[in-house]
Amino acid sequence: DETALVEQFEQVLARHDRIEPRDWMPEKYRATLVRQIAQHAHSEIIGMQPEGNWITRAPSLRRKAILLAKVQDEAGHGLYLYSACETLGVSRQELTEKLVSGQQKYSSIFNYPTLSYADVGTIGWLVDGAAIANQVPLCRTSYGPYGRSMIRICKEESFHQRQGYELLMTMMRGSDAQRAMVQESVDRFWWPALMMFGPPDDDSPNTAQSMAWGIKRDTNDELRQKFVDMSVPQAERLGVTLPDPDLVWNAERGHHDFGQPDWEEFRAVVTGAGPCNAQRIAHRRRAHEDGAWVRDAATAFAARSSAEPVE
Ligand code: ACO
């Protein structure tokens, strides 16, 4: 009966063990996972666009090869995550439709434009850096397929972060104009990167329940703090300033104090009014429609292959 099932579910969580696809789970736990994993998958897929913008204009063959591989990795992450989500009983088709019709979200960060080539480095350093801070704890999330998909994704993300940092370091050793380009890019991306962790804890409707279920292992504010603490020495080493006058080491807390992002801007971006929301979705929708013949051909081929007798 249901009480015994709930008890068993709670025991698995208490042991910090994994819930697996065939295990009983509360409907709200399933729905929360579908929401978070789908959003995460969509972020990886939409996240290909801002960087893809620079593939044809990368300054050397080497930089172009690195960027192509990196963007392709993001597609791979999206696919693992869609597969993890499918174990909860939703299809990739359904998820894609919810993305292109605006019923499911993706990360706010990908609604900002990439205006200079330095943005490729800044995205690697700060955006992938924030993703790592958020995702390393998710390797220990309570749902098995999600946690396992995070392991490889985190390894690749940490490689991406170093690639971005190395690119910025190279530009910082270049001309004054290149150094200015890096600083301008960091100034634009710093606050949106802090917003990636979601609203402050006292304004985050999902955190308490997701922590109780072991889906999230840290709160939004805890992860944001960790990210700030890790970024400050990296910025110093790079020779850039972070655009926050309130950013200061607090010896008592053993952490940096920092200012708040513009939460009004965050709300606008999340509800569709960011600088690139319409463009990102229109592009994804067009790509999906243009790919219809490939899906049709693959489905027809699969049907014919399974109908043919095997020699
Ligand atoms: N961008 C877009 N939407 C956001 C963001 C953001 N940066 N932060 C929070 N939200 C949304 C939440 O999805 C939620 O809306 P919903 O209920 O309609 O889904 C609402 O704002 C309130 O936020 P929370 O209650 O804090 O939501 P949640 O507990 O889901 O926490 C978080 C948000 C931290 C993003 C969480 O979902 C998470 O850790 N997701 C996995 C990581 C991820 O998605 N990363 C993608 C970006 S990085 C990358 O992949 C390269």
Residues whose N, C-alpha, C, O or C-beta is under 5 A from the ligand:
A	BS01	ACO	Q36 Q39 H40 S43 E44 K105 Y106 S107 S108 A131 M195 M196 F197 G198 P199 S204 P205 N206 T207 S210 V270
